[in-house]
Structures are given as structure tokens and as C-alpha cells.
Amino acid sequence: MILDPSQRTFKPFSLNRLLKTSFGSGKGENACILIDLPNPKSIEGFAFLKDETLSIQNYGHEVFYKGFKEGVLEEMGWKGGEIFAYKETGGSNLDMEDICYDPRGKMLSLDSDIYPNYDIILVVSTFSATAPLTAKCKEFGFRGATLHGLNQIILDTGLSVNYESVSEDAEKLRYALTKADYFEIDFEVESVIYTLRLNTNGQEAQKSHGLCPSGKPDVANLPAGEVYFVPESADGIFPFKYAEETIGLLHVKNGNIYKSQFVYGDYSEIKNHNERLKDDPMVGAIGELGFGTQVLPFSGRDIQDEKILGTVHIATGRDDHLGGKITPDLFKEHKNASHDDVLYAPHKTPEIRLPEVRMVKDGKTQILIQNYRPAEFMLTALKKEVSISAQS
């Protein structure tokens, strides 16, 4: 198995190949694209394309919208191909405002005009829309994909892989980790080791694998390739990188972060976090534990980098889209009801070492990751043959 992404070759990006693999052969489905904009009215006449800060939305237009118009829609056997803009939410996985606009400047409603009338919805955005779109797909019955944070590296690599193979590898690791009792993560900061324990209590592992076959409402998160859990509880301490020069230690009890402890950097970041935790304790709820399953280059965007084998991420906030019980109504304010991934990877958190990640299952302790590299247990699991589950 090739573990060095620089030694791996990727086929040139093909929108047709990506969509066909993820969604299967089309049967006349009506498809559209959603983008988020600071001012959604700027989709009128495609005025937003003049703003060089909106590179992600430009990919939504150039790659997906124009790709549909240039034959991909017909090749997929789909109809439609329209593009709409909604107001950016300002945070990861926050619920979207209902109002949206089309390129003619017409104001529309997501609930009335988009969700009921489209079978396939692709969201290319700055902020992740996976949680709200997952809730809406269950309500309205469509399928879709969220592709936030797109850049050229992601197009050339994470979206140019064979998602049948991604699904197979994700299932192999899901099978190896499923029904674990708990996980322990050792972090090293300033030569001191801190440990966080996340209890899963025999829970079935889930996977993000990029396949969204017909037959049921579902939303794929692309790039895909991870195995994840919704922890039932968590205790211990784990470090958090606030900014380039600021590190704090997050103290966890009964599944909630209750305080941040200053290590170095800008103390105001720590103070502000503690004030938020005091004002709305749900801000500190631990909502996910995830492991990457793919060999990919680092893109600088968490949407891809959290899918890389050897990385681990912990998420705070809502987890209803993952089958958890932390819903937006439990937060004091709408703006707090986000789902924020905290990624540990060598390029992003070089100040934080990851000596070891362990799993305890059936009374046995297995080492999963050492120093941001998959340990023998994970590598052996990837070599095994297992039946592919339809679970997404």
C-alpha cells in the first residue's frame, strides 16, 4: 500500500466520473447547484464572479454550473442544472436562511422552490452545509453532496479518486473499529502528555465514503473517506490551536468542555472561549470522533485533510446529522449551533504531537495511530477483504 501521497498518481478531474460514481446512472433526476455568498443577491448577472475573494463559489460556477451546461448534465441523464445562491451562514453547519436568489435576481425559497423540486442538490460553499442539508434531505427526499472549501488541490486529488475504492477502504476500517468500547488519544504539548478518552460503548461505527446511491435520501460529504463515531461521553484534556501562536488545553468532563487553560499565545482567545462556555455550555459538547481513511496530499482545507489516513479529528457542537442527540434547539443562540471539526494533522498542528491513539475493544487494546502515521492494526485492516455495507 502506498502511504506517501507524492508517490500516488491521480487521474485528471472529471465531473462526469465523480458524479456517476457518487450518484450512479441518472434516471431523469432534476439537479441544481447551491452556493453561499455574503450577499446572495450578487448572483444576479453572475456579479459575484468579479470578486476574487470568492474563489470557492467561482469553482461552483466554472466547474459545476458550466460543466452541466457543457454536456455533463446530459451525460448524467439529469435535467435542470440551475444555480442559486443563499446567504453564507458564518459558521460550520449552521442552519441556512430560507431565502435564495437565481441569476436573474429573483428571490426564491429553499423550502418552497428548491428542496421540493430537485432530486440532486450540490452545495459548493465556504461554510459546510452538511448538517442542515442532511436534515432537509430527510424532510424532502432528495440526494445531494456538500463540497465546501474547494480549491485546486482538492479538485486534482480528493475529487479525482475512485470512490468505489474509497468506499471499500472506509468499510474495512469501519469494520475494524466498530463496536469499540472506547478510544484514548495522547497529545503532547510542551513536552507534557495529555489524554482524552472518548467512550463509544459498543456503538456501530459509521463511514463517510462518497457514495450516494438512489433509493433513499442522503447527502455525501466530498471529498469523503472517514470512519466516525458519536461519543456517548468523554473525559480528559486535549489541546486546541486557536490561532497560529495560541494554544490552550480544553478540559472535558461527561462529554463537555468546561474550561480552556492557557498554554501560550494570546490570552484573550482563551478568555473569550471560557466566556462562551459559561454563557452557553452546549458550545463545549463533544459531538464526533473521526479517523481519516485516504492517502491524499494536504490541501490546507479541513474538508480534505480530515480524510487523510493517520489524522484524527474531534468535533464540538451539533451532531444530529451524524445520528446524535445534540440538536440546534439545545443551544442558547442560533449562531452557537455549529458543528466544528478540530483536526490534528502534522501540517496544521505541528506544535501538537500525537504520540498514540488507542482503541479498546473486546477487552483488547489496539494501537491505531503513532505520530500521525497509521499503526500496524489499521494497515492490516486495509489489506483484509470485507463485504461492503450499504451504510453511509
N, C-alpha and C positions, 0 to 999 in steps of 0.2 A: 504493500500500500504506500502510495506517495504521500508524505506528510508535509513536504515543502511545496507551498503553492507556486513558487518560482519555477519548479520542475514540472508543473502541470500545464497542459495545453487546453485552451478553451476555444470552442468554435465561435465564429463571428456571431454577434447578437442577431437573432431572428425573432421578430414579434410573432410571426405566424407559428413558429415552433414552440415558443413559450406558451402561447395561449392554447394551442392544440394539446400540448402535454398537460397543462393545468386543468383545462375545462373539457377536453375531449372534442370529438367531431360535432359541429354545430347542427342544430335542427330548426333553424329559423328563429333563434333567440334574438330579442331586441337588446342591443348593447349600447352603453354610453360611458363617458368619462367624466369624473368629477375632479376639479382642482380647488385648492383653497387659496384665497387671495386676501391681503389686508383690506382691500376694498373690492368686494366681489363684482361691483358694477364695472370695474375696469376690464372685464372680459368683453365688454361691448366693443365691437370692431377689433377685437384682439389687442387692445391698447396695452395690456399688461406685458406684451412681448417686448416693449421698448424699455422695460425696467430690468436692468442687468442683474439686480439682486434676486430676481425671481427665476433662477436657473432651473429649479425643480419643476416649476409649472411650465417652463419652456420645454422641458422633456415631455411633459404630458401632452403638449401641443404637437411638438415636432415628431416624437416617436410614436405616440399612440393615436392622437387625433388624425394627423396626416397619414400615418400608417394605415388607419382604417380607410381613409379616402383613397389611398393609392393601391387598394386591392386586397388588403388583409381581411377586411370585413367580408368580402365576397368569398375569399378562400376559406374563411372560418364557417361559412354558411350562416352568418349572422345578418341582422338588419340594424338600421339606426346609425350609430356611430357619432351621435351628437356629443357635445361637450358643454358642461355647465360649471359655474363657479359658486362656491359658498364662502362665507366669511371665515377666515382662519380662526381656530379656537383659542390659540395662545398657549396651549398645553397638550401634552401627550394623552390621547384617548379621552379627551373631554367631549361631552355631547356637542353635536353640531347645531347651529341655528337652523331653523327650518327654511328660511328664505334663501333662494339662489337665483342666478341670472343666466340667461343664454347670450350668445354673441350678438344678438340683435338688441340687447339691453332690456329684454322682457323679464320682469320679475316673476318667479315661479316658486312653488313649494316642494321641498323634498318629499314630504309625506303625501302630498296630493298629486304631484305631477311627475315625480321621478321614481320613487320606490315602487309604486303600483304598476308602472308602465314599462319597466325594464327588467329583463331576465338576468342580464350580466352587467354589473357596475364595477368599474375600475376607478380607484381613487389614487391620484398622484398628488401628494401633498407635502407640505413642510412638517406638519404635526400629524402623528399617527391617528388614523380614524378606525383602527381595528375594533376597539370595544364598541363604539356607537354603531358601526356598520354591522357588526355581528348581531347586535340586538335588533336592528331594523330588518336584517335578512330573515330572522326567525318570525318577525311580525308580518312581513310582506311576501316572503317566499322566493326571493331572488338569490343568485350566487354572485360572488364578487372577489375582488382582490384589493388589498391595500399595499401601496408602493410608495411609502413616504421616504423623503430624503434621497431621492435618486441622484446619482452622479455618474460620470463616465466609467469609473472603475466597476461600479455595480452592474451597469449595462454590459460591460465587456466580460464580466466574470460571474457574479452571483445570479444574473438573469440569463446567462448563456450556458448553464449546465443542463444535464439531463435530469429532469425532475422525477423520472421513474427511478433512477439510481439514488437520488436524494431521498426519496420515499423509502426505498429499501434499506438504506443505511440508518435512517431515522427509526425505522421499525426494529432493526437489530438492536440499537441502543435502548429503545423503549422497552423492548422485551427483557433486556439485561437489567434494567433499573426498576422495572415495575414492581409494585408491592414491597418496596423498601420500607423498613421501619423508620429510619431517619438518616440524615446526611450531616456531616460535620465539615466545615470549611475552616482551615487555618490560614490566617493572614499575618504577614509580618510587616510591621511599620516601625522604623527607627530601631531595628534590632529586637523588638518585642513582638511575641506571637500572641494573637488574639483568636478566639474560636467562636464561631456561630454554629449552633445546632438547629436544624430545621426538621421537625417531626412530620412524617408523611403517613405513618401508622398503617402501612399496608395498602396505601392508595394506588390505584391504577395510574401509571404514567401516561401522559398524553404526548402527542407529537405535532409539530408544525412541519409539514412535508411538501407543501406547494401544490398538491393535487386537490381539485375541487370538482369531482365527477357529478354528472347530472343525477337527479333523483332525490336530492334533498338540499334545502337552503344551507349555504355555507360560505365562509369568507376565508380565502387564503391570504397569508401574510408573506409577501415576496420582497426580497429573497427569503426562502424558507430553509429549514434544516435545524431543528432543535427538539429536545425532549424536555418536558417541563412538568412541574407539579404545582398544586396549590397547597402550600404547607398548612397543616392544621394548627401548628403552634411553632414558636421559635424562641430561643433564648441564647444570650451571649453578647458578644461585642463584635462589630465589624467596622472597618474603616470606610470613610466616604470622602471622595475628592470633590470639593466644592468648585474650585477654580484651579488654574494652573499652579498656584502656590499655596493652596489652602487644603489641609487635611483635618478631618475630625473623626472621632470614634463614636459610633452610634451604639447606644446601649439598648438591648432588646429584652423584653420580658413578656411572656404569654402572647407572643406573636406581634407585639407592638414596640416600635422605637419610642422610648420615653424621654431620652435626652441625648444631646450631642456634646462630646467632650473635646475641647480644643487641643490640637497637637501642634500645628504651626500654621502661619499664614495670616489671613485677615480675620481677626476675631469677630468682626461684625457679621460675617457669614454664619458663624456658629450661634451667635446671639439671635440672629433673625430666625434661624431654624428652630431653636428652642422656643421662641415666642410663637411660632406657627404650631409646634407640637402642643403647646399649652392651650392655645386658642381652639385648635381642632385636633384632638388626639388621633382621629382616623387618618390624618396625614401620615402617621407613622406605621400604619398597618402593613404587615408583610404579606404580599399578595401572590408571589410567584418565586419559584426556584427553577432556573433553566440552564441547560447544557447545550452547547453547540455541537453539531454533528458533521459539518462540512469542512473540507480543506480548501480555503479561499484566501486571497490576499486581503489585508486590512484596507478598508475603504475610507476610514475616517467617519463613517456613519454607523450608528449602532444597529440599524436595521439589518445590515450585512454582518457586522463584526461580532454580534452576539450569536451568530450561527456558526462561528468558526470552532472547529474541534480543539479542545484544550482551554476554552474560555468558559466562564460561569457567570451568570447574572442573577441578581436578586431584584425583585420589583416591589415597589411600595404602591399602595392605593387600591383602586377598584380592581376586582378580579372576576366580575360576573361573566365576562366574555370567555373566561377560562373554566367556567363551571363552579366558581367560588361564590361566596355569600356576601362579599363586600360590594354593595351597590351604591350608585351615586347619591341616593337619598339619605345615606348614613352620614354624609359629610355636612359640615356646617354651612359651607358655601359651594356653589356650583364650580367655581374655579379651583377648588381643592380636590374635586373628584376625578383626578387623573390617574393614570397607570404609568409609573415611571420606572424604566429599567435602569438598574445600577450595574454597569458592565465592568468586569475585571478582565483585562487583557493587557499584554505586555506593552503595546503601543500607546494605550490610553491611560493606564495606571502604572507606569514604571516605578513610581515611588512605593507601590504596594506589591509586595511579593506574595506568591501563592504557593507556599511550601507543599501543601497537600489538601486534597479533597477526598473524603471517605464516605462510603455508603455502608450501612449496617442492614443486612437482610438475612432472614432465616438464621439469626444468631452468628453470622459470619461478617467480618469486616473486610471490605474490598477497597483498595486504593484506586480512585478514578483518575485523578489528575495530580501531577507533580510539577511544580514550577512552570505552569502554563503549557504543559505537554500531556497528552493522554497517556495514562499508565497502561500496563500490560492487559489489565482486565478489559478496558474499553477497546483496545486494539484487537484482542482475541474475539470479543463480541462482534466486531465488524467483519470478521472473517467467517462467522458462522452463517448457516442457512436457516432462515426462519420464514414462516408463512407471513405474507403481507396482510396486515389488518386493514379493514376499511375505515377504521377510526381515524379522524383527522385532528 
